[in-house]
């Protein structure tokens, strides 16, 4: 696989484009990440400079590569060869993306090696569209056994605005996706949780699925159940919400659901859907350095010659690492284990049929 990674923190967006893409010659696919401020300009200029390439990007809290974590930086990767790709767009993502399912069918038609293929998607954040997007993508891709991998766009962490781009056009209510076949080997997917279950389990019994609000657990007010599990008053809940997310249990797997806020003193609003009669568990922080080493060791054992890794690291995780002064160390630790990679930090992560939060997902290319 032949690719080039570039970056620039120049405040002049034209200079930043020039510096970040200096090594690119004739890319087939360009992925790029930056802050919100100059993103629209980057998207437009990227398409002008490389009109024959698929160019796809997302705004981010921070961009990652093996040299470290970078804020207010344009990060670019251009694939020159070693891949086959087709890109598409799902608009009206928070209402009815399924009406664009033919885009997915068209893009997926020529891919015949699912073990070497993924669908990478970037979704608009802050509009609760992710589950609808995933159902649309998987309506086609699950039949072809092509896994879906990606994340929601990010911003500075204030939930103000996120933007995604495809081929020079920008969107705030859509999903952009590209199906990528690795011509040189398999693509292996990994998901990392740095929170562990407590002894507090409960079942959702009154839910507004679309609004991502749970009103009752075990037929009791959801906020009261959460507060009792934490040993605090409901009025104290907000200061615990970031550190104690929930786990939604599906079979033998557990997916993290981040708290958003207390609703009317009794309900709980989340950043991912919880369905009626979902089995839930209160989570608490684990030793994230130990967990990360385990994740990276497994990936390296199963793919001892990685050529490239794509990463989505939740914005909340990134803020946690930054608050501990360890965001850059986290980024370089991933690079030391897996070599070249690029990643971004947004408001949610997606893998196959599931949307979740406060998680890292990796796609490791042989």
Long-range contacts (C-beta under 8 A, 24 or more apart in sequence): 1-79, 1-81, 1-82, 1-83, 1-182, 1-183, 1-184, 1-307, 1-308, 1-365, 2-79, 2-80, 2-81, 2-82, 3-77, 3-78, 3-79, 3-80, 3-82, 3-308, 3-340, 4-77, 4-78, 4-80, 5-65, 5-75, 5-76, 5-77, 5-340, 5-342, 6-75, 6-76, 6-77, 6-78, 7-63, 7-65, 7-70, 7-73, 7-74, 7-75, 7-76, 8-73, 8-74, 9-70, 9-72, 9-73, 9-74, 13-38, 13-41, 13-42, 13-45, 13-74, 14-45, 16-42, 16-74, 17-42, 17-45, 17-46, 17-49, 17-74, 20-74, 20-75, 20-76, 21-46, 21-49, 21-50, 21-76, 21-78, 23-78, 24-50, 24-76, 24-78, 24-80, 25-80, 26-52, 26-53, 26-80, 27-53, 27-78, 27-79, 27-80, 28-53, 28-54, 28-79, 28-80, 28-81, 28-83, 28-85, 29-53, 29-54, 29-55, 29-56, 29-78, 29-79, 29-83, 29-85, 29-87, 29-178, 29-180, 30-54, 30-55, 30-56, 30-57, 30-76, 30-77, 30-78, 30-79, 31-56, 31-57, 31-76, 31-77, 31-120, 31-310, 31-342, 32-56, 32-57, 32-74, 32-75, 32-76, 32-77, 32-165, 33-57, 33-58, 33-59, 33-60, 33-63, 33-74, 33-75, 33-342, 33-344, 34-59, 34-60, 34-63, 34-73, 34-74, 34-75, 35-59, 35-60, 35-71, 35-72, 35-73, 35-155, 35-156, 36-155, 36-156, 36-160, 36-161, 36-162, 36-163, 38-74, 39-163, 39-165, 39-170, 40-163, 40-165, 40-170, 42-74, 42-165, 43-165, 43-168, 43-169, 43-170, 44-168, 46-76, 46-168, 47-167, 47-168, 48-168, 50-78, 53-78, 54-85, 54-86, 54-87, 54-166, 54-167, 54-178, 55-165, 55-166, 55-167, 55-168, 56-87, 56-120, 56-122, 56-164, 56-165, 56-166, 56-167, 56-176, 56-178, 57-122, 57-164, 57-165, 58-122, 58-151, 58-153, 58-154, 58-162, 58-163, 58-164, 58-165, 58-344, 58-346, 59-153, 59-154, 59-155, 59-161, 59-162, 59-163, 59-164, 59-346, 60-153, 60-154, 60-155, 60-344, 60-345, 60-346, 61-154, 61-155, 61-156, 61-157, 61-315, 61-318, 61-319, 61-344, 61-345, 61-346, 62-318, 62-322, 62-327, 62-344, 62-345, 63-342, 63-343, 63-344, 64-311, 64-313, 64-331, 64-334, 64-341, 64-342, 64-343, 64-344, 64-345, 65-331, 65-335, 65-340, 65-341, 65-342, 65-343, 66-331, 66-332, 66-334, 66-335, 66-336, 66-338, 66-339, 66-340, 66-341, 67-331, 67-332, 67-335, 68-328, 68-331, 68-332, 69-318, 69-327, 69-328, 69-330, 69-331, 75-342, 75-344, 77-308, 77-342, 82-182, 82-183, 82-184, 82-307, 83-180, 83-181, 83-182, 83-183, 84-110, 84-111, 84-180, 84-181, 84-183, 85-178, 85-179, 85-180, 85-181, 86-110, 86-111, 86-178, 86-179, 87-166, 87-167, 87-176, 87-177, 87-178, 87-179, 88-176, 88-177, 88-178, 89-166, 89-171, 89-174, 89-175, 89-176, 89-177, 90-133, 90-136, 90-137, 90-174, 90-175, 90-176, 90-177, 91-171, 91-173, 91-174, 92-173, 92-174, 93-123, 93-124, 93-127, 93-129, 93-132, 93-133, 93-173, 93-174, 93-175, 94-124, 94-127, 94-128, 94-129, 94-132, 94-173, 95-132, 96-132, 97-129, 97-132, 97-133, 97-136, 97-175, 98-132, 98-135, 98-136, 98-139, 100-136, 101-136, 101-139, 101-140, 104-136, 104-137, 104-139, 104-140, 104-141, 104-177, 105-140, 107-177, 107-179, 108-140, 108-141, 108-144, 108-146, 108-179, 111-144, 111-146, 111-179, 111-181, 113-181, 114-144, 114-145, 114-146, 114-147, 115-186, 115-187, 116-181, 116-182, 116-183, 116-185, 116-186, 116-187, 117-146, 117-147, 117-179, 117-180, 117-181, 117-182, 117-187, 118-146, 118-147, 118-148, 118-149, 118-179, 118-180, 118-187, 118-189, 118-363, 119-146, 119-147, 119-148, 119-149, 119-150, 119-177, 119-178, 119-179, 119-180, 120-149, 120-150, 120-177, 120-178, 120-179, 120-180, 120-310, 120-363, 121-148, 121-149, 121-150, 121-175, 121-176, 121-177, 121-178, 121-350, 122-150, 122-151, 122-152, 122-153, 122-164, 122-175, 122-176, 122-177, 122-346, 123-150, 123-151, 123-152, 123-153, 123-164, 123-174, 123-175, 123-348, 123-350, 124-152, 124-153, 124-162, 124-163, 124-164, 124-171, 124-172, 124-173, 124-174, 124-175, 125-152, 125-153, 125-154, 125-155, 125-162, 125-346, 125-347, 125-348, 126-159, 126-161, 126-162, 126-347, 127-172, 127-173, 128-210, 128-211, 128-212, 129-173, 129-175, 130-272, 130-348, 130-350, 130-355, 131-272, 131-273, 131-355, 133-175, 133-350, 134-350, 134-352, 134-353, 134-354, 134-355, 135-353, 136-175, 137-175, 137-177, 138-352, 138-353, 142-352, 142-353, 146-179, 147-189, 147-351, 147-352, 148-350, 148-351, 148-352, 148-353, 149-189, 149-310, 149-312, 149-350, 149-351, 149-361, 149-363, 150-177, 150-312, 150-349, 150-350, 151-312, 151-314, 151-344, 151-346, 151-348, 151-349, 151-350, 151-361, 152-346, 152-347, 152-348, 152-349, 152-350, 153-346, 153-347, 154-315, 154-344, 154-345, 154-346, 154-347, 157-315, 157-319, 159-347, 162-346, 162-347, 182-365, 182-366, 184-307, 184-365, 184-366, 185-307, 185-365, 185-366, 186-303, 186-366, 187-363, 187-364, 187-365, 187-366, 188-299, 188-302, 188-303, 188-363, 188-364, 188-366, 189-351, 189-361, 189-362, 189-363, 189-364, 190-295, 190-298, 190-299, 190-361, 190-362, 190-364, 191-349, 191-351, 191-359, 191-360, 191-361, 191-362, 192-291, 192-292, 192-295, 192-359, 192-360, 192-361, 192-362, 193-247, 193-254, 193-256, 193-286, 193-291, 193-358, 193-359, 194-285, 194-286, 194-288, 194-291, 194-292, 194-317, 194-358, 195-245, 195-247, 195-256, 195-283, 195-284, 195-285, 195-286, 195-358, 196-283, 196-284, 196-285, 196-286, 197-247, 197-254, 197-281, 197-282, 197-283, 198-229, 198-281, 198-282, 198-283, 198-284, 200-229, 200-281, 200-282, 201-279, 201-280, 201-281, 201-282, 202-229, 202-280, 202-281, 203-277, 203-278, 203-279, 203-280, 204-274, 204-275, 204-276, 204-277, 204-278, 204-280, 205-276, 205-277, 206-276, 207-274, 207-275, 207-276, 207-278, 209-273, 209-274, 209-275, 209-276, 211-269, 212-260, 212-269, 212-270, 212-271, 212-272, 212-273, 212-274, 213-263, 213-267, 213-268, 213-269, 213-270, 214-267, 214-268, 214-270, 214-274, 215-263, 215-266, 215-267, 217-280, 221-266, 221-267, 222-266, 222-267, 222-268, 223-262, 223-263, 223-265, 223-266, 223-267, 223-268, 224-266, 226-268, 226-282, 229-282, 230-282, 234-262, 234-265, 234-266, 237-262, 238-262, 242-316, 242-320, 243-284, 243-285, 244-282, 244-283, 244-284, 245-283, 245-357, 245-358, 246-270, 246-274, 246-280, 246-281, 246-282, 246-283, 247-280, 247-281, 247-282, 247-283, 248-272, 248-274, 248-278, 248-279, 248-280, 248-356, 249-278, 249-279, 249-280, 249-281, 250-354, 254-281, 255-354, 255-356, 255-359, 256-283, 256-356, 256-357, 256-358, 256-359, 257-356, 257-357, 258-316, 258-357, 258-358, 271-347, 271-348, 271-357, 272-348, 272-355, 272-356, 272-357, 273-355, 288-317, 288-320, 288-321, 292-330, 292-333, 292-334, 293-333, 295-360, 295-362, 296-333, 296-334, 296-337, 296-338, 297-337, 299-337, 299-338, 299-362, 299-364, 300-337, 300-338, 302-364, 303-364, 303-366, 305-366, 306-338, 306-339, 306-364, 306-365, 306-366, 307-339, 307-340, 307-365, 307-366, 308-339, 308-340, 308-341, 308-342, 308-364, 308-365, 309-334, 309-338, 309-339, 309-340, 309-341, 309-343, 309-362, 309-363, 309-364, 309-365, 310-341, 310-342, 310-343, 310-362, 310-363, 310-365, 311-341, 311-342, 311-343, 311-344, 311-360, 311-361, 311-362, 311-363, 312-343, 312-344, 312-345, 312-346, 312-349, 312-360, 312-361, 313-343, 313-344, 313-345, 313-360, 314-345, 314-346, 314-347, 314-348, 314-349, 314-357, 314-358, 314-359, 314-360, 315-345, 315-346, 315-347, 316-357, 316-358, 317-345, 317-358, 317-359, 317-360, 318-345, 338-362, 338-364
